[in-house]
Structures are given as C-alpha cells and as structure tokens.
Amino acid sequence: MELDGIINLYKPLGITSARAVHRVRGIVGFKKSGHAGSLDPAAEGVLIVCQGRATKLVERVMDLPKTYVATARLDLTSESFDSEGETEEVSVGRVPTCGEVEEVFAGFVGEVWQVPPRRSAVKLGGVPAYKTVNMENPPVIRPRQVRIDGITVERFDWPVVVFSMRCGRGTYVRSVIRDVGEKLGTGGCLTGLKRTAVGPFLAEEAWTLDAVRDAVAKEKLYLIPLDEARGILSEALGREV
C-alpha cells in the first residue's frame, strides 16, 4: 500500500493537532508524518497530514489559503480570546447594528497587522508563547503582518456573530474577533471554529479517524499519493512543487 502522500484528515473537537497525527500513526503503523497548520483542541475540520516523503511538502501546504466558519460572542472576553479559558462578561454601552458589525469586519480584509494570542504556539525567542503565560516578565508578543482574503458575516443576533473567513498562513481567528470587538467597543470571544478548507482540500471530503482505521483494515487507499499530491499543490499554488 502507498505510504507516501497527503491525508485530508478531519480533526475532531477536543484533541490537539499533534494528538490527531499521533492517532493516525497508531492506525497506519507508520511514524514518519506531520501536520501542515495546526488547529486548536476547540476547533475542528481540515488538518492536512503529510506522510512519508510527503513531509517535504509541509511548507507548500502551509502556503495554501485556509477557510473557516467561526462563531463568537461580543459580550464576553477571555485571556485566550476563546471560551476555552475563563470568560468575563463585558459591559457594552450600546449594542452595535448588523451594518456596523459588517463594516468593522470588512475593515480587516487585506494585509493587516495582528498580535497573536499569548496562549498560542507562536514562537517567542524559540519558546512557544503559551509556555510564557505564567512568567513574571513574559516576552512581548509583537504584531506581525497577516493576509485576510475575505470575511462574510453570516449571521448576527446579539451577542452572537457567525462569520466565514478566508486567510493566509499564520492568521489567528481568535485575534480577529478580539480586534473586531475593540473596534466595536464590545467584547470579542471565539466560541466555535471549523476549518472548512485548506486550498482545494475540503472538509466534506476529509477522512475521519474512524474512516482511516476502516480503510487500513480493508487495505484501501486512505491518502493522496505523493505524485498526485504534488500535482494538486502545483495547480493550487500556480507554481511547480
């Protein structure tokens, strides 16, 4: 059976991306693998796992745009900008209109500067930011430029907003909702996140862990073979991979 290639995996809620890859390794019996672009435990959806010689494609996969559907509350805030941490109610002087919410979201489309969350894997002097949370004098997290290709407000019913977003690598959806809340004069706390696509790899076509397990048991192909994966990436990126 082909062992070099890409798995379009559907990461379930409640586990880290590293744990998802570890489970795949246990199922397929092949350790040389890694993921291209992590998802928080509280997020679900497309997680691209590169296996065998395809691990060399990780950086190329990272260059693909990501698409998300997010749910957030504008009456809450938290240190981590999501509901995984302890949330705090925010006193809002005036509830914004749907038009105002849409206008603020639209202002974040393009090349924007963003401060990643403290509770994130972004490196600070080689150390993941989440490991500096309890430091007496933690290093400063500096703004970095990210790309947001588009944002659409799908539904707004105070205090809940549901939006879809297409963006480039390194963009934190949690930071977007925090920044939107600051502009609106409200809170901003992510309560649900689903990655619906990584480039041409779609959530509705992704393999669950159970489906991978079943395919291995039946000796069926569960991944996109290396040469085919290179072709898909070359077409998606507009350059030879």
N, C-alpha and C positions, 0 to 999 in steps of 0.2 A: 504493500500500500504506500502511496505517495506520502512522505513526511515533511517535505519542504514546501511551504506555502503560507497562505494567509487564511485565518479563520475570522469570519464576521460573527463575533460572539455577542449574544445578548446578555449583558451583565445584569444580574438581578439586584434588587434592593438589599441592603444590609451587609454586604461584603465589600472589601476593598478590591481595587483592580488587581493588585498583586495576589490576593487570595483567589480571585477568579482564574488567573493564569495558573496558579498552583493546582487548582482543581482540574484544569484541563490537562496539565502534565500527568496528574494521577490517573486520569481516564485514558489518555492515549499512550501512556508509558514512554514519553519522550520529553526529556528535560530541557533541551535547547529551545527556548521560546521566550518571548517577552511581548508586552503590550505597547501600543503606539498611542499615547494620550490617555491619561488616567481619568477615571470617574470616581467621585466621592462615594462612600458607602451609601449615602442617602439618595444617590442618583442611579438611574437605570438606563439601559439602552445599549447602543452600539459601542463595543470595545473591540478594536482590531488587534488580534493576536498574531504575531509573526512567528512562524515555527521553522526550525532548522536553518537552512541557508537564507531563508526569507527574513531572518532577523536583521540582515543588512539593509532591508527596506524600511526599517522603523522610521528613520528621519524623513524619508519620502512620504510615508503615510502621514506623518505629523504635519506636513505641509498642506494637506488637504483641508478644505473648509469643513467646519462642523456645524450641524444644525440641531437646535434644542427647542423643546417646548417647556416653559417654566411657569410655575405658579408661585406667587409671592403675596405677602401681606404688607400693607403700607401703614398699619397701626402698631407694628412691632419692630424691634431691633434686637440684635444679639452681637456678641463679640465676634462670632464666626460668620455673621451675616446670613446665617441659615437657622432653621429650627432644631438642628442637632444640638446646639448649645442652649444655655439658659436664656430664654427670651425675656424681653422687657417691654411693657406697653409704652407707647409714645403718645403724648398729648398733642393732638392736632387742632390748631386753631380754626382751620376751615377745610372741609373736605374738597379735594380738587374735582373738577369735572372730568368726564371721559376725554373731552377735547384737550384739556390741559395735560392729562396723563400721556396721551398720544403724542403731543407736541414735544414733551420732555424726552420721551423715549426716542423720537426721531432725531433729536439733537445729539444722540450718541452714535449715530451711523457715520462711518468713515474711520480715519486714523485718529485714535483718541489715546489720551494718557490715562493709565489706570493703576491704582495701588492694589496689589494682590492682598487677600486676607492674611492676617497673622497665622491663622490656623490653615495653612496650605503647605504644599510640598515645594514651593518656590525656594531656591537656594539663597542663603544669606552667608556669604563667605564660605560656601561649601556645606553649610548646615541647613537642613530643611527648616523653614520658618516655624512650623508647628512645634519644633523642639526648643524654640526660644521663648515660648509663651510665658513660662514661669521664671525667666531670667530677671534679675533685679534691674539690669540696664540692657534690655534686648536691643539688638542692632536695628537701625532704621530700615523700613521697607520703602525703597524709593519707587516713584512712579515709573512705569515703562509703557512704551507705545504698543498698542494692540490694534487689530483691524476688525471692525464690525461691518459686515456687508449689508445687513438689513435687520430691522426689528419691526414686528407687527403686533399690536395689541389685539389679542383675540377676544378677550372678554374683560370687562371691568365692572365689578359690583362691590363697591366699598365694603370692607377694606381689601378685598381680593382682586388681584390682577393676574391674568393669564396672558403670556406673550410668547411668540416664537422668535428665534434669533439665529442668524447665520453669521459665523465669525471665523477668524483665523486662529492660529495656534497661540496658546498662552493666555487666552481671554478667560477671565473668571466671571461667570454669570452672577455669582454671589456679589461681586464687586459692582456689577452693572446695576443691580437693584438697590444696593446701598447708595450709589451715586444718584440714581433717579430719585430716591427718597429725599436726599439732601436738596436736590433742585426743587422738589415739590414742597419742601418744608414738612415732610412726613417721616414716618419710619420707612424701613425697607428690609424685609427679611424673607429669604427664599424658603419656601415650604415644600416644593416638589420640583424635580428636574428629570427630564427624559431626553437623552441624546437620540434623535431620530435618524441621523445620518452622519457619516464621515465620508465626504466626497460622494462617490457612486455607491457606497456600501450602506444599505438601508436597514432600518430596524425591522421592517416586516419580512426581510429576507434573512435575518440573523438567526444563528443557531443557539438554542438554549443549551445549558449544560447537560440536561437530560437527553436532548436530541443528539448531542455529540456522543454521549455514552451509548445510546442506542445504535448510532451509525458504526461505532467501533465494534460493538458486539456483533453486528451483522456484516462487518468488513466492507462497509460502504464509505465512499469518499466524503469527508466532512470538511475539507478545506479547498481553497482555490489554489491549484498547483502553481509553483514558482513562475514558470514562463507565462502562464495566463495572467497571474497577478501583476507581473511586470508590464504586460500589455495594457491592462486596465489602468494602472497607475500612470503610464506614459500618456495615454489618451486623456486622462483626467487632469494631469498637470501640464499638458501641452509641451512636454519635452521627454527625451529618451531617458528611461530609468534603467 
